[in-house]
């Protein structure tokens, strides 16, 4: 998972006022002219409004003007946001296309889609009325960003934390007022996340600013955090006693809403039935490839048993970080040797143990492309917990088997998210340098996570580790999981599948262990378009095929990768328009 060294967890972007010219990388068909003032002004206005309305998400994008505030969730604030979004949409629609560059026209379509997604979220789906996770995320993401992103001296960030925490009572009051009969799964997760927020403001906050321990400022921060914790603890007690026992709302949003999200966030206008049919077809194809790879590795053996044997070959506890660094370095060398992309001199993916207050399996915290100057980037890895029983440690370490570790590193670091983020420093303008959403908010991912998923397949296609089938098995296992995400997101919300049936897809068809399969299925309830990984990779492969057919002998895989990465975070439709201007063929085939 990618974390544009935003705050907490996985992924986010940033930007500055720098707009570097890369006309050669974009292609001669797109004008190298500088953006018109009118469109650029509207983009800046939208981003300023976005940062004011959602400061916790904005901070991960490098927009730090509102780091000292929390999101407003009052009904009045949501109504103002809806009005502002509609006004911005009208202004964008009214722009004269004749006065815009080719890239601006593409960017306008992206921004209109993002606005449509936010309107769907805030006005129609109204998750702010039914999903307690949103309130916990607004708090934890914003504070965590200030704890981890060293874009300002520690004392400055500590004061911003204190200011942000002063908004906790209003945030919790909005949650008490707004949340009415949430789905039980949302209620349980939201409660757990809010309890984690209280814990984060305890020892984790002290660890994050350990260098300031014993100072008057640290004493003030501790006083502020303790007051916020009391508010949070009172809220969680109330929630657990009053809301949770009767929580029975329906998490389904319906097929129409899922289709609208794909149309707005991903600019994918393909009927859901056709997307599901594509998913079913690719599920069978990947399963056949999985069986063939297993047969090459262990002829005559059961494919799933062969895969389980591969999973048991992993670094020992205490050696996972070093093993990951070695793999990332080998991938970097592989990308250079195969000429798959430009790896900048003087920069290296740094693998580090996850911070004690930021535990997770593996996440790339890359400096947002518009963070000026760039902050340090780290690929964080969490080793097995020595306090856990031996069988629990083994189960955790299986996820770090050498083959899966290579595929994960390709996705997160090289040539996936990290390399993409580095090249996005040269993306023109601001819009495609940022990530403008947070689950379950609009989250354009077909060009972002689609690229990283494509990177996984790319290294296998190009013969990483000499074509060792163990690595193909790991890549195909992940590919099968992403197809089940597509199918689950569609069929859960259309009412075709129960949660149990979705779990079966991951467990039976993608060979995911039961606990992880359950988590994957549950994610589909609040992230219905998490099929963007699969659709993005599919679209990337189709784009590569079509561009190669057009350019024939002049086609260069390296140049294709460079152009895609420098075109930034964008729905796969936008990548096609930037590389194949005027293209009208289907984005997903």
PAPAVO-209844 format. One record per residue: residue in one letter; z, y, x of N, C-alpha, C, O in turn. Coordinates in steps of 0.05 Angstrom, whole numbers, plus 5000, padded with zeros to 4 digits. Layout:
% PAPAVO-209844
aZYXZYXZYXZYX;...
This chain:
% PAPAVO-209844
x500049775017500050005000500050255018501350265038;x498550445009498250675025500250895017500850924993;x501251045036502951265030502151495047502951515070;x500651675035499751905051502252055057502952245044;x503551965078506152045087507252245067508052465075;x507152175044508252345024511152285024512452315045;x512152215003514952165003515351885007515051785029;x516051754987517251494988515351294996514251285018;x514951144978513450904980510650954986509951154998;x508850784977506150754982504150954973503550964949;x503251114989500851264988500951554982502651614965;x499651734993499252004984497852185003497552115027;x496952404993495152565009496052845013498152925003;x494552985029495253255034492953425040490653325041;x493353685045491253855052492154125063494554195059;x490354265076490854535086488454705078486754615063;x488254935089486055105082483555045099481555175097;x483854845117481654785135479454635120479954455105;x476954725124474654585111472554545132470854725136;x472554325146470654275168467954195158467754055138;x465854285172463154225164462253955174462453905198;x461253785157460353525166457653455152457353245141;x455853645152453353605138451853355146450653215130;x451953295172450453055181451652805170450152615164;x454252795167455552555157455052525127455252295117;x454552735113454252725084451352655077450852535056;x449552735093446752675087445252925081446353125071;x442752935087441153175085440753265056440153495051;x441053075037440553145009442753324998442353454977;x445153335010447353495001447453755017447553745042;x447353975004447254235017449754275035451954225026;x449354375060451554435077452754705071454654795085;x451754845050452755115044455755105038456754905028;x457155325043459955335038460355355008458655454993;x462655244998463155254969463055534958463955724971;x462055554933462055814920464955894914466655734910;x465356154915468056254911469156184883471556124881;x467456184863468356124836469455844834471655804824;x467955644844468855364842471355324859473255204851;x471255434884473555404902476055524890478255414893;x475655754877477955884864479155714842481655694839;x477455584826478455414805479855174816481955084805;x478855064838480254834850482954914860484954784855;x483055144874485655244884487655294861489955234862;x486555414839488255464816489355204804491655184798;x487555004802488454744791490654624809492654524799;x490154624835492054504853494754644854496854524856;x494654914851497155064850498654994824501154954825;x497254974802498454894777499554614778501754554769;x498054434791498854154794501454134809503253984802;x501554284832503954284849506354394834508654294837;x505954594818508254714803509254514781511654494777;x507354374768508054194746509253934757510953814744;x508153844779508953574790509553604820508153494836;x511653744827512253794855512753544872512053534895;x513853344859514453094875511952954883511752854905;x509952944865507352824873505853004892504752904912;x505953264887504453454904505453444933503853474952;x508053414937509053414964507753194981507253235005;x507252964969505952754984503052814991501852675008;x501953014978499253104985499253335005497153435012;x501653415013501753645032502053905018501854115032;x502453914992502954164978505954204976507254084960;x506954374993509854404996511054654983513354714988;x509454804969510355054957512555024937513955214931;x512854784926514854734905516654504913517754364895;x517054454938518754234947521654264938523154074938;x522454504931525254554923525754524893527854574883;x523654424878523954394849523454114840522253954854;x524354054816523853794803521753834780521554064770;x520453624773518553644751520053714725522453644722;x518753864708519853934682518753734661516353704659;x520553614646519753414626520453504597520353344579;x521253754593521853844566519253844550517053864561;x519553814524517253814506515654074509513154074508;x517054294513515654544516514054554542511854654542;x515154444564513754434589511254254587509154324597;x511454034573509153854570507053994553504653974559;x507854144533505954284516504454504532502054534529;x505954634550504654844567502654704586500454814590;x503454474597501554334614499054264600496854294611;x499254164576496854084561495054324556492654304559;x496254554548494754794544493354884569491054964569;x494754874592493654954618491354774626489254864636;x491654514622489554324629487054374612484854374622;x487454434587485054484569483654744577481254754577;x485254944585484055194593482455154619480255264622;x483655004638482254954663479654794658477554854671;x479754614640477454454633475254634622472854604629;x475954814605473954994594472655164616470255214615;x474355264634473255424656471355264674469255364682;x472055024680470354854696467654794682465554794694;x467854734656465454674641463554914639461154894638;x464755154638463155394635461755484661460055654660;x462555364684461255444709458255394708457355194697;x456655564719453755544720453055344742453455404766;x451955114735451354914755449255004775449254914798;x447555184766445455284784446655424809445355444830;x448955534806450155674828452055504845453455604862;x451955244840453755064854452254884874449854824869;x453554804895452254614914452254334901453654284881;x450754154913450653884903453453754904454253614886;x454953804926457553694928459453814908461153664897;x459254064902460954194882460554064855462454034839;x458054004849457553884822458853604820459853534799;x458753464842460153204843463253254840464553114824;x464253444855467153494854468053594827470253524817;x466353744814467053834787467353604768469153594752;x465553414770465653174753468253014758469552914740;x468952994784471452864791473853004778475552874765;x473953264781476253414771476353414740478553404729;x474053424727474053404698475153134690476653114670;x474552924704475552654698478552644702480052534686;x479552764724482452764729483952914707485952824697;x482853144698484053294676484053124651486053124636;x481852994645481752824621483852604622485052534602;x484252494646486252284650489052394644490652264631;x489652634655492252754650492652824620494852784610;x490552914607490752974579491252714563492852714544;x489952504570490452244557493352164561494652074542;x494252204586497052124592499052294577500852184564;x498852554579500952734568500652774538502752794524;x498252784528497852854499497652614481498752614459;x496352404490495852174473497851944478499151854460;x497951844503499751624509502651704510504451554502;x503151954518505852074519507851884531509951824519;x507251794555509251614569511851764574513851634579;x511852024575514352174579516252124556518652194558;x515252014534517051944511517951654512519751574497;x516651484529517251204526517651064553518150824553;x517351204575517551074601519651204619519051414632;x522051104620524251224636523651214666524851364681;x521751054675521051044703520051304713520351374737;x518751464696517551724704519751914714519352054734;x521951914701524152094708525452014734526052184751;x525751754738526951664763525051714786525851794808;x522451674782520451724803520352014811520152084835;x520452194791520352484797522652554816522252724834;x524952434812527252494829527052354856527252484877;x526652094856526751944881524352014899524752034924;x522052044888519652104905519952364919519452394942;x520852574903521152834915523252844937522752964959;x525552724932527652734952526852554976527352634999;x525752324971524952144992522952275011523052235035;x521152424999519152575015520552755035519852765058;x522452905025523953085042525652945063526153055085;x526452705057528052545076526252435099527152405121;x523752375093522152225112519952385125519252335148;x518752575111516452715122517452955139518453155128;x517052935165518053145182516053375185515253445207;x515353495162513453715163514853985166513654195168;x517553965166519154205170521754115184522453875182;x523154295197525654215210527654105190527554175166;x529453935199531353805181532954005165533253955141;x533954225176535554405160533954525137534954565115;x531354575141529654685120529354475097529654545074;x528854235105528554025085531153965070531153905047;x533353985084535953935072536554145050537554085028;x535854395056536254605036534354565012535154624989;x532054465016530254404994531254174977531054174953;x532553974991533753754976535953864957536053794934;x537654044968539754154952538754304928539754284906;x536654464933535454614911534254424890534554464866;x532954214899531754024881533953884864533553844840;x536053814877538253674863539553844842540753734823;x539354104845540554274824539054244797540154324777;x536654124798535154084774535653814760534553754740;x537453654772538053394761539153404733538253244716;x541053574726542053584699539853624678539753494657;x538053814684535853864665533953634663532953564641;x533353494685531653264685532853044667531452924651;x535452994671536752784656537052854627536852674609;x537453104621537653184593534953144579534853064556;x532753204593530153154582529752864576528552784556;x530652694595530352404591531952314566531052154550;x534452414563536052344540534652424514534752284494;x533452664514532252764490529552634484528952574460;x527952574504525252494500524852194496523352104479;x526352034511525951744510526951624483529351634477;x525051514468525751394443524651114442522151074443;x526350914439525550634436523450554457521250484449;x524050564482522150484502521650184502523350034492;x519450084513519149794517521449694534522349834552;x522449454528524749354542524249334572525949404588;x521849244580521249224609521349504622522449524644;x520349714609520449984620523350074622524150194641;x524950004601527750084601529249954624530850094638;x528849704628530249554650529449664677531149714694;x526849714681525949814707526850104711527750174733;x526650264690527550534693530450554699531250724715;x532050384686534950384692535450304721537050434735;x534050094730534450014758533550224778534950264798;x531350364772530450574790532350804791532850924812;x533550874768535451094768537951024783539151194797;x538850774781541150684796540550694826542250764842;x538050624833537250634861537250924871537750984894;x536551114852536551394860539451484867539751634887;x541351384852544151454859544851334886546151474903;x544051094892544650974918543251124940544451164962;x540751214936539251354956540751614963540751694987;x541951744944543351994949546151944963547552134969;x546751694967549251624981548751595011548051785025;x549051355020548751295049545951355059545651435082;x543851305043541151345052540651635061539351685081;x541651825045541352105052542652175078541552325094;x544952055083546352105108544851995131544652115153;x543551755127541951635149539551805155538751845178;x538251915134535852075138536352325154534652415170;x538752445151539352695165541752645184543552815187;x541752415197543952345215544252555237546552585247;x542152675245542352875267543953125260544753275277;x544353165234545853395225548653335217550153495206;x549553085222552152995214554353175227554253235251;x556353245210558553405220558053705218559853865224;x555653795210555054075207555854175180556054025161;x556354435177556954555150554654495130555154455106;x552154505140549954455122550054165111549354125088;x550753975128550953705119553153675099552953525080;x555353815103557553815083556553915056557253815035;x554954135057553954245032552054055019552054024994;x550353925035548453725023549953495011549253404989;x552153405024553653185013555053264986555153104967;x555953514985557253614960555153614938555653534915;x552753714944550653724924549753454915549353404891;x549453264934548652994928550752844911550052694893;x553252894918555352754902555452854874555952704855;x554953114870554853224843552553104827552753034804;x550253084840547952964827548452664821547552574800;x549752524839550352244834552152214809551752024794;x554052384806555752374782554152404757554552264737;x552252584757550552634734548852384729548552294706;x547752274750546052034748547651794738546651644720;x549951754749551651524741552451544711552551344697;x553051794702553651824674551251764656551551644635;x548951844666546451794651545951494649545351384628;x546151354672545551064671547550914654546850714641;x550051004654552050874636551250914607551350724591;x550551164600549751224573547251054566547150944544;x545351054584542750914578543250614574542250494556;x544950504591545450214590546950144564546449924553;x548650324554550150264530548750334505549150214484;x546950544506545850654482542850584478542050524455;x541350594499538450564496537550274502536050154486;x538550154523537649894531538049674510536249514506;x540349664497540749444478538749424456538249204446;x537549644447535649634425532849694433531049724416;x532349714459529649774469527649554461527949324469;x525749624445523849424435521049534430519449414416;x520449764443517849894439515549714450516049544467;x513149774442510849624450509649764475509050004474;x509249614497508049734520505049744519503749874535;x503849604500500849604498499849874490500850004471;x497749964503496450224496493850184481492750374470;x492849944480490349884466487949894485487950034505;x485849744478483449724494482049994497481050064519;x482050154476480650414477481950594498480450734513;x484550594500485950764520485350664548484950834566;x485250404552484550304579481750384586481250464609;x479850364568477150444573476950734580475450824598;x478550904565478551194571479651244598478651424612;x481651094606482751144633480651074654480351224674;x479250854651477150794671474951004671473951074692;x474251104647472151314646473051564659471451694673;x475551644655476451894666477251874696476252024712;x479151704702480151684729478051574748477851674771;x476551364740474751224758471851294753470151214769;x471251444732468551504724466851244721464551244727;x468151044711466850784706466450754676468350714660;x463950784667463250774639461950514633459550504625;x463450294636462450024631464249904610466649914613;x463149784589464849664568466849464580466149324598;x469249474569471349294580470549004579471248844597;x469148924558468248644556466548564580466648344589;x464848754589463048694611464648684637464048524655;x466648864640468348854664469848594665470148474686;x470848504642472348254642470548014648471347834662;x468048024638466147814644465547804673465347584685;x465248044686464848054714467147934729466847784748;x469648004720472047894733472147594731472847464751;x471547484708471547194705469547054723470046854735;x467247174726465147064742465947074772465546874786;x467047294780467947324808470347144814470647054837;x472047104794474346934798473346654805474446524823;x471346554791470246294797468846284824469146094839;x467446504831466046514857468146504880467746354899;x470246664878472246674899473746404901474346324923;x474246284878475546024879473845814894474845654909;x471245824889469445644903469445694933469545514949;x469345954940469446024969472145944981472245855004;x474245964965476945884975476945584981477945495002;x475845424962475645134967474045064991474744885006;x471845204995470045155018471545225044471245075064;x472945445045474445515069476645315075477045245098;x478045225054480045025058478944765068480144625084;x476544695058475244445067474444455096474644265111;x473544695105472944725134475444695151475244585173;x477644785141480144775156481344495156482244405177;x481444375133482744115130481043935111481743925087;x478943815121477243655103478743445087480443295097;x478143435061479243235044482043295033483043145017;x483243515042485943585033485843765009483743895004;x487943774994488143954971488044244981489644314999;x486344414970486044694980488644854979489245004997;x490044824957492544974954494644884975496045054986;x494844624980496644525000495844625028497544685044;x493244635032492244745058493145035061493945115083;x492945185040493645465041496745495045497545675060;x498245325033501145335037501845275066503745385077;x500345095078500845035106500245285124501745335143;x498145425117497445675132499745875129500446005148;x500745895105502946095100505446035116506946225121;x505845785123508345715137508145785167510045745182;x505845875176505545945205505846245207503946395202;x508146335216508746615216510546685240511746505252;x510846935246512747015268515546955259516246935236;x517246925279520146885273521447145265520347365271;x523647125252525147375245525847525271526647405291;x525447785271525847945294523347985311523248155329;x521147845304518647865319516347965302514147985312;x516948035277514748105258513448365266510948395265;x515048565273513848825280512048805304509848915304;x512948675325511348645349508848485343506648555353;x509048275326506648125319504648295304502248265308;x505648465286503848645271502548845289500148895286;x503948955308502749145327500549005343498449125347;x500948765351498948615366496448575349494148595358;x496848505324494548465306493048725300490648725301;x494548935296493149195291491549275316489349375313;x492649235339491249305364488749135366486649225375;x488948875359486548705360484448785340482048775346;x485348875317483448975296482049235306479649275302;x483549405319482349645330480249585351478049695350;x480849395368478849315388476449185374474149225383;x476949025354474748895338472949105326470449075327;x474049305314472449515301470749655322468449725316;x471849695345470249825367468049645377465749725380;x468749395382466749205392464449155373462149135381;x465049145347463049095327461649345318459849335302;x462549575328461449835321461449885291459449955279;x463749835279464049865250464950145242464850205218;x465750305261466650575255467650705280468250575300;x467950965279469051115301472051115300473251205281;x473251015322476151015324476851245343476051235367;x478151455334478651695351480251625375482151475375;x479451745397480951705422483651855420483852065407;x485651735433488251865434489951825409492151935408;x488951675390490551615366490751315363488851165367;x493151225355493650935352495450885328497251045323;x494850675314496650595292499250505304499250325321;x501450625296504050555306505550385285505950485263;x506150145292507649965274510649995281511449995304;x512250025260515150075264516749925243515749875221;x519249855249520949735228521349935206521750175210;x521349835181521850005158524550145161526450025170;x524650395154527150545155529150405136528450305115;x531750415143533750265127533850365098534850225081;x532950605093532950705065530150705052529750825032;x528250565065525550565054524450285056522250245066;x525950085046525149815049522749745031522549835008;x521049575041518749485027517349275044518149245067;x515449135034514148925049512549045072513248995096;x510549205067508949335087507649575075506449555053;x507749805087506450045076505550235098506950275118;x503250345094502050535113502850815105501850915085;x504450945121505151225116503451395135504251455157;x501151465125499251615141499551915135500151995112;x499152075155499252365151497152445132494752375136;x497852595111495752685092493552845107494252995125;x491052805100488852925115488953225117487753345135;x490453355098490553645099493253755107493853985105;x495053575117497553665127497053795154495753685172;x497954045156497254205180499754325192501054495181;x500454225216499154015232499853735221501753715205;x498353535229498953265219501753175227502753245249;x503053025209505652915216505152635227502952535226;x507252515239507052255251506352045229507452055207;x504551865236503851645217505151385227505151325251;x506151225208507350965215506450755196506150805172;x506050515206505550275190508250135190508949995209;x509750155168512450045166512449755157511049685138;x513949595171514249315165517249245162518849335178;x517849095141520649005137520948715144519748545132;x522548665164523048395174524948255154526048385136;x525347995157527147845140530047945144530748025166;x531547935123534348035123536147805134536247595122;x537447865156539047655169541447575152542647365157;x542147735133544447665116543647475093545447375079;x541047435089540147265068540246965076540246905100;x540346785057540346495064537746425078535746575076;x537746205092535446125109532946095092530746165100;x533145975068530845925051529646195041527246215038;x531346385035530346645027528946795050526946915045;x530046765074528646885097525946755101523946895107;x525846495098523246355102521246435081518946485087;x522146465056520246555035519246835041516846885036;x520947005051520047275058518047265081516047405081;x518647115102516947105125514246975120512247035134;x514146805099511546685092509446895086507046855091;x510347115075508447335068507347455094505247585093;x508647415116507747515142506347295158506247315183;x505347095145503846895161501547045175500647255166;x500746945198498947095216496347165202495247385207;x495346995185492747055172493147275152491547465152;x495147265135495647475115496347735129495647955119;x497747715151498547965165496048105175495948355175;x494047955184491548085193490048215170489048435173;x489948085147488648195124490048445114488848645107;x492748425112494348655104493948895123493749115114;x493848835149493449045168490749165167490349405171;x488749005160486049115156486049305132484749515133;x487449235111487649395087489149665093488149875087;x491549635104493249865107492450045131492750295130;x491449925152491150075177488250085187487050295186;x487249865197484749865212482949645203483549405208;x480649705190479449975186479950085158478350235148;x482350025146482950105119484050385117482850585127;x486450415104487550675097487850865120487251095118;x488950765143489550945165486951075176486851315179;x484950905181482551015192481151205171480051415179;x481251125146480251295125481551565125480251775124;x484251575127485751825127484951995151484752245148;x484651875174483852035197481152165193480852405199;x479252015183476552135179476552345156474852515155;x478452315138478552515116479452785125479252975109;x480352815149480953085159478353245161478453495162;x476053115160473453255161472053265134469753355132;x473453175113472253195086472053485078474053635081;x469753565067469453845059471053905034471353735016;x472154145033473654225010476354085009477153955028;x477754114986480454004983480553764964482153594967;x478753764944479153584922479153294931480753134921;x477253214949477052934956478852874980478652654992;x480653054988482552995008485252924996487152865011;x485452924970488152884958488152664938486052574928;x490452564933490952354913492552494891494752584895;x491452504867492552674846493852514824493552574801;x495452314831496752174809498951994819499351954843;x500351874801502551694807502851514783503051604760;x502951254788503351064765505551154747507751234757;x505251144721502751074707500951314701499451314681;x501051514719499251744715496451674725496051474738;x494551854720491851804730491851764760493151914775;x490451564769490551484797487751394806487251154807;x486051584813483451494823483751314847484751394868;x482851064845483250884867480850714874480850564893;x478650734859476350574865475150644891473950474905;x475350894900474250974925476350964947475650984971;x478950954940481150954960482050664965481750564987;x483150544944484050264948481650074948481749854959;x479350164936476950004938475949984966475049774975;x476150204981475450205010477250015025476249855041;x479850035021481649865036481249565029481449395047;x480649505004480049224996477449135008477148905016;x475549315010472949265023473449205053472149025064;x475349345065475849305093476849025099476248915120;x478448915080479348635083477048445085476948275103;x475148475067472848295067471048345091469848165102;x470848605099469048675121469848525147468048425160;x472348515153473048385179472448085178471747975199;x472647965155471947685152468947645155467947465169;x467347815142464447805143463547835172461647705181;x464848005187464048075215465147875235464647905259;x466647675226467447455244470047505259470347405281;x471947645247474547685261475847405267475747225250;x476947385290478147135300476146905300476746675294;x473646975306471546765309470946615283470046385284;x471546735260470946605235472946385227472246215211;x475346395239477446205232477846195202478446405190;x477545965189477845955160480546035149480746095125;x482546025165485246105156485246405147486546475127;x483646565161483546845154481846885129482447065113;x479846725125478346735101480046655077479846785056;x481746455080483546375058485446605051485846655027;x486546745071488346965065486847195050487847305031;x484447255060482847465047482147395018482247555000;x481347145014480547054987482947044968482647094945;x485346964979487746974963488247254952488847284928;x487947454969488347724960486147814941486647954921;x483747724946481447794928481947674900481447814880;x482847434899483447304873485647454858485547494834;x487647554873489747704860488647954848489448034826;x486848094862485748344852484048294827483948464809;x482648074825481148004801483047964777482548054755;x485247824782487147774761488448034752489148064728;x488648234770489648494761487648624741488548724721;x485148604747483148714729483348584701483548724681;x483348324701483448174676486048224661486048254637;x488248234675490848274662490948554650491948584627;x490148764664490249034654488749054628489649194609;x486448934627484748944603485948774580486248874558;x486548534586487348344565490148374555490848294532;x491948474572494648524563494648744542495948724521;x493148954547493249194529491349164505491649314486;x489548984507487848924483489248734464488348694442;x491448614474492948414458491848134461492847954447;x489848084478488847814482490747634497490847394492;x492247754516494047604533496947694528497547924523;x498747494530501547554533502247594562500547534580;x504647684568505547704596505547434609504847404633;x506247224594506346954605503546864613503146734633;x501546934596498746854602497747014627496346894643;x498447264629497647414653498847294678497547274699;x501447214676502747094699501246834707501046774731;x500246684688498746444694496346504710495546344727;x494946724704492546794719493246824749491846714766;x495346964755496147004783497146744795496446684818;x498646594780499946354791497946124794497745994814;x496446074772494645844771491945904784490845734798;x490846144779488046204788487946344815485846344828;x490146484822490146634848492146514868492446624890;x493446304860495246154878497546324888498446304911;x498546504871500846674878503446534869503546414848;x505446554886508046424879509146554853508646784848;x510646394838511546474812513046744811512346904794;x514946794828516347054827514447294830514547484816;x512647264850510747484855508647504832507847724825;x507947274821506047274798507247414774505847564760;x509847374770511247514748511247814752510747964734;x511747904777511748194783508948304779508648524769;x506948154788504148254785503448294755502348494748;x504148094739503548114710505048354698503848494682;x507548394705509048614693507948884702508149074686;x506848904725505649154734503449234714503049474709;x502049044703499849104685500749244660499049374647;x503249224652504249354628504249664631503749804612;x504749764656504850054659502650154678502550404683;x501049984688498750064706496249924697495249754712;x495249974673493049814662490449824676488749654672;x490050024694487550044709487849954738486450054755;x489849774742490149684770487949494779488049374800;x485949464762483449324770481749494788479649404796;x482549744793481049924810480549814838478549884851;x482349654848482049534875479449364875477649394891;x479349174856476948994854474449154848472449114861;x474549334828472149474820471249654842468749694846;x473049774857472249944879470849794901468849874911;x471949564908470649394929467949304919465949304934;x467849224894465249134882463249354884460949314891;x464149604876462249824877461449904905459149984910;x463349864924462649924953460549734963458749814977;x460849484957458849284966456149334953454049304966;x456149414928453649484914452349724927449949734931;x453949934932452950174945451750104972449650204979;x453149944988452149865014449449725012447549785027;x449249544993446749394988444449584981442249564991;x445049774962442949954953442050154974439750214976;x443950254989443250445010441750305032439850415043;x442450055038440949905058438049855049436249865065;x437749795023435049755013433350015015431049995020;x434650235010433250495011432550565040430250665045;x434350535058433950625086432650415103431550485125;x432650165095431249945109432149935138434549915143;x430349935156430949905185432750125195434050095216;x432750355182434350585191437250555183438950715193;x437950365167440650335157442450255181441850085197;x444750385181446850325202449450275187450450445172;x450650045192453249985180455350185188456950275172;x455350245214457250445224456950715210458950835202;x454450805208453951065195454851055166455951255155;x454350835153455150805125458150835122459150975105;x459650695139462550715139463550995145465351095132;x462251125164463051395171462651585147464351755141;x460351555134459751735112461651695088462551885076;x462251435083464051375061466851485067468051615050;x467851445091470551535098470751845097472651955088;x468651975108468752265108468252385080468852625076;x467252235062466952325034469652325019469852414997;x471652205032474352235022475152045000473951834995;x477352124986478351974963476752054939476952284930;x475251874928473551944905472851684890472751474902;x472551704864471551474849468951374861467451534872;x468451124858466051004870463551134860461551144875;x463551234835461251384825460551624843458251674849;x462651764852462152004869461051924895459252064906;x461951694907460751604932457751544929456251604946;x457051434906454251374902452651634900450451654911;x453751834886452252084883451952234910449952364915;x453952214927453852344952451952204972450752344989;x451651944969449851794987447151734975445151704989;x447051724948444551674934444251884912444551824888;x443752134920443752354900441852304877439552204880;x442852354853441152314829441152034819439751974799;x442551854832442551574824443551544796445551664788;x442251384780443051344752443651054746444150974723;x443650874766444150594762447150554756448750734761;x447850324746450650264740452250244766451450124786;x454550364765456250374789457450094795457550014818;x458149954774459349684777457449484766456749494742;x456549304783454549094775455648824782454348624776;
